[in-house]
Amino acid sequence: MSAVLAKASRLAGKPPLTVVLSVVVLTVIVLAAIVAPLIAPYDPNAQNLLGRLKPPGFTIRATHFLLGSDELGRDTLSRLIYGARVSLLVAFASVLLSGIAGCIFGMLAAFYRGWVETVIMRLVDIVLSIPAILLAIITVATLGPGLQNVVLVLALTRWPRYARVAYAQTLIVANMSYLRLSRAMGAGWLRVLRHHVLPNIAGALVVVATLEFGLMVLFEAGLSFLGLGVQPPTASWGAMLSVGRNYVANAWWLSVMPGLALFLLVLSVNVLGDFLRDRLDPRSA
């Protein structure tokens, strides 16, 4: 008990430096994605064959490649900035859709029990038994690549995790006296779930969503790396990595720059997710 209280007291103070740095990194990436047309040095799809595969800091004909250029002479920095838009958009949309679907199914399974619980939770078990990336690849290969299909696929493959958490948390809330009293007074199931259950399980779902955000970024990058995500010439960090692997020996920056961007984004999200988990549940180890 003393250890739990000590940890709770520590968490109540200022956030650690790693969390502050993570927030700063996330803020920079998000702002860069939002104002990409204003801060990108050049058009991300503009080709300059005379400046192809130039190293960072190279200047040719008034064109300055701060982070180098790719195999078509496109500015790497500009494509990184626009690529952040794709990663953040796909991650946010897929987390939102999967979170809403999983939350609804999880609450319904715990609230109604019986055959509803059996059907929903067995469906959750089936989806979770299939590797998420394999299911995503199969689905995208069937539906075809593209931004909308990637978002749909990631949402369809990740909703069971939210359903599991919502189901477990709703079971706890369902046994509380105020919830039974609300039902006894004639409150409908929709009102009970919206006003009494959801506010009590929202904290756990926010933590899951934060951690899932980084995973969605990696999934999108993996699908784009395989050619099943956002299609050229649209800038995508995964697609940039896929191209860069062919030039590792003489153009290292093509792989290092998007890889570093992915690393910083996912690490920052995970650090923030761990911090939120500890804040919302001081008893966690």
C-alpha positions in Angstrom: 0.0 0.0 0.0 2.8 2.4 0.8 4.4 1.8 -2.5 1.1 2.5 -4.3 0.7 5.7 -2.4 4.3 6.8 -3.1 3.8 6.2 -6.8 0.5 8.1 -6.8 2.1 11.0 -5.0 5.0 11.0 -7.5 2.6 11.0 -10.5 0.7 13.9 -9.0 3.7 16.2 -9.5 5.3 17.5 -12.7 5.5 15.1 -15.6 8.9 13.6 -16.3 11.2 15.2 -18.8 10.7 12.3 -21.3 7.0 13.0 -21.3 7.6 16.7 -21.9 10.0 15.9 -24.8 7.4 13.5 -26.2 4.7 16.2 -26.2 7.1 18.6 -27.8 7.9 16.1 -30.6 4.3 15.3 -31.2 3.3 18.9 -31.3 6.0 19.7 -33.8 5.0 16.8 -36.1 1.3 17.6 -35.9 1.8 21.3 -36.5 4.2 20.5 -39.4 1.5 18.3 -41.0 -1.2 20.9 -40.5 0.7 23.8 -42.1 2.7 21.6 -44.6 2.0 23.9 -47.6 3.4 26.9 -45.7 6.6 25.4 -44.3 7.6 22.8 -47.0 10.5 24.3 -49.0 9.3 22.8 -52.3 6.5 20.9 -53.9 6.9 17.3 -52.6 6.2 15.9 -56.1 8.4 18.3 -58.1 11.1 16.4 -59.9 14.6 17.7 -60.6 16.5 15.0 -62.4 19.7 17.0 -62.3 19.5 17.0 -58.5 18.7 13.3 -58.0 20.3 11.4 -55.1 22.0 14.5 -53.7 23.2 14.3 -50.1 21.9 16.6 -47.3 23.0 20.2 -47.6 23.5 20.0 -51.4 22.6 23.0 -53.5 22.0 23.0 -57.3 20.5 25.8 -59.3 19.1 27.7 -56.3 17.5 24.5 -55.0 18.8 23.6 -51.5 18.3 20.0 -50.4 18.5 20.3 -46.6 17.9 16.6 -46.1 19.0 15.5 -49.6 16.9 14.4 -52.6 15.5 11.1 -53.8 15.9 9.1 -57.0 13.8 11.6 -58.9 15.3 14.7 -57.5 12.4 15.4 -55.1 13.2 17.2 -51.9 13.3 14.7 -49.0 12.4 17.3 -46.3 9.3 18.4 -48.2 8.2 14.8 -48.7 8.8 14.1 -45.0 6.6 17.0 -44.0 3.8 15.9 -46.3 4.3 12.3 -45.4 3.4 13.2 -41.8 0.0 14.2 -43.0 -0.7 10.7 -44.3 0.6 8.9 -41.2 -1.3 11.1 -38.8 -4.5 11.1 -40.8 -4.6 7.3 -41.2 -3.7 6.7 -37.6 -6.3 9.2 -36.3 -9.1 8.0 -38.5 -8.4 4.3 -37.9 -8.2 4.8 -34.1 -11.4 6.8 -34.1 -13.4 4.3 -36.1 -12.0 1.2 -34.4 -12.4 2.8 -31.0 -16.1 3.7 -31.6 -16.9 0.3 -32.9 -15.0 -1.6 -30.2 -16.5 0.5 -27.5 -20.1 -0.1 -28.7 -19.7 -3.8 -29.1 -17.8 -4.2 -25.8 -20.4 -2.3 -23.8 -23.3 -4.2 -25.4 -21.7 -7.5 -24.7 -21.2 -6.7 -21.0 -24.6 -5.0 -20.6 -26.9 -7.5 -22.2 -24.9 -10.7 -21.5 -26.5 -14.0 -22.8 -26.4 -14.7 -26.5 -25.3 -11.1 -27.4 -22.2 -11.5 -25.2 -21.4 -14.9 -26.7 -21.7 -13.8 -30.3 -19.7 -10.6 -29.9 -16.9 -12.0 -27.7 -16.5 -15.1 -30.0 -16.2 -12.7 -32.9 -13.6 -10.8 -31.0 -11.7 -14.0 -30.3 -11.8 -15.0 -34.0 -10.4 -11.6 -35.2 -7.8 -11.6 -32.5 -6.6 -15.1 -33.5 -5.6 -13.8 -36.9 -2.3 -11.8 -37.1 -3.4 -8.2 -37.6 -0.8 -7.3 -40.2 -1.7 -10.5 -42.2 -5.4 -9.7 -42.1 -4.7 -6.2 -43.1 -2.5 -7.3 -46.1 -5.2 -9.8 -47.3 -8.0 -7.2 -47.0 -6.1 -4.4 -48.7 -5.0 -6.8 -51.5 -8.7 -7.7 -52.0 -10.1 -4.2 -51.8 -7.2 -2.5 -53.5 -4.7 0.1 -52.1 -5.6 3.6 -51.3 -6.0 5.9 -48.3 -9.7 5.1 -47.6 -9.1 1.4 -47.9 -6.1 1.5 -45.5 -8.2 3.4 -42.9 -11.1 0.9 -43.3 -8.8 -2.1 -43.0 -7.0 -0.9 -39.9 -10.3 -0.1 -38.2 -11.7 -3.5 -39.0 -8.6 -5.3 -37.7 -8.1 -3.4 -34.4 -11.6 -2.9 -33.0 -11.5 -6.1 -30.9 -8.9 -4.7 -28.6 -11.2 -1.8 -27.6 -14.1 -4.3 -27.3 -12.1 -6.4 -24.8 -11.3 -3.4 -22.7 -14.8 -1.9 -22.9 -16.3 -5.3 -22.1 -14.1 -5.8 -19.0 -14.6 -2.3 -17.7 -18.4 -2.4 -18.3 -18.7 -5.6 -16.3 -17.2 -3.8 -13.3 -19.4 -0.8 -13.7 -22.5 -3.0 -14.2 -22.3 -4.3 -10.7 -22.3 -0.9 -9.0 -25.4 0.0 -7.1 -26.1 3.4 -8.8 -26.3 1.6 -12.1 -28.8 -0.9 -10.9 -30.8 1.9 -9.3 -30.8 3.8 -12.5 -32.2 0.8 -14.3 -34.8 0.2 -11.6 -36.0 3.8 -12.0 -36.8 3.1 -15.7 -33.7 4.5 -17.5 -33.3 3.1 -21.0 -30.2 1.1 -21.9 -29.0 3.8 -24.2 -29.1 6.4 -21.5 -27.5 4.1 -19.0 -24.6 3.3 -21.4 -24.1 6.9 -22.4 -24.4 8.7 -19.1 -23.3 6.1 -16.6 -21.1 3.5 -18.2 -19.1 5.4 -20.9 -17.8 8.1 -18.5 -16.5 5.5 -16.2 -14.7 3.4 -18.8 -13.4 6.4 -21.0 -10.1 6.6 -19.1 -9.1 3.0 -20.0 -10.2 3.5 -23.6 -8.2 6.7 -24.0 -5.0 4.9 -22.8 -5.7 2.1 -25.4 -6.3 4.6 -28.1 -3.1 6.4 -27.3 -1.0 3.2 -27.5 -2.9 2.0 -30.6 -2.1 5.3 -32.4 1.6 4.5 -32.6 0.7 1.0 -33.8 -1.5 2.4 -36.6 1.4 4.6 -37.7 3.6 1.5 -38.0 0.8 -0.5 -39.8 0.3 2.2 -42.3 4.0 2.5 -42.9 4.2 -1.3 -43.3 1.4 -1.4 -45.9 2.9 1.5 -47.8 6.3 -0.2 -47.7 4.7 -3.3 -49.4 3.0 -1.1 -52.0 -0.5 -1.7 -50.5 -0.9 1.7 -48.8 -1.0 5.2 -50.2 0.0 5.1 -53.8 2.7 7.2 -55.5 3.3 10.1 -56.0 1.7 10.9 -52.7 4.4 11.1 -50.0 4.3 8.4 -47.3 7.0 7.5 -44.9 6.6 3.8 -45.6 6.8 4.3 -49.3 9.9 6.4 -48.8 11.5 3.6 -46.8 10.6 1.1 -49.6 12.4 3.3 -52.2 15.3 4.0 -49.9 16.2 0.4 -49.4 17.4 0.2 -53.0 19.9 3.0 -52.4 21.2 2.3 -48.9 24.8 2.0 -50.1 25.0 5.4 -51.8 22.0 7.3 -50.5 21.6 6.5 -46.9 19.4 9.5 -46.1 16.5 8.1 -48.2 16.0 5.4 -45.5 17.4 7.1 -42.4 15.2 10.2 -42.6 11.7 8.6 -42.8 12.9 5.8 -40.4 14.0 8.4 -37.9 10.6 10.3 -38.3 8.7 7.0 -37.7 10.9 6.2 -34.7 10.4 9.6 -33.0 6.6 9.7 -33.6 5.9 6.1 -32.4 8.3 6.5 -29.4 6.7 9.8 -28.4 3.2 8.3 -28.6 4.2 5.3 -26.6 5.8 7.4 -23.8 2.8 9.6 -23.6 0.5 6.5 -23.5 2.5 5.0 -20.6 2.3 8.2 -18.8 -1.5 8.5 -19.2 -1.9 4.9 -18.1 0.0 5.6 -14.9 -1.9 8.8 -14.3 -5.3 7.2 -14.8 -4.4 4.1 -12.8 -1.8 4.8 -10.1 -2.0 1.1 -9.1 -0.4 -0.1 -12.4 3.1 -1.3 -12.1 
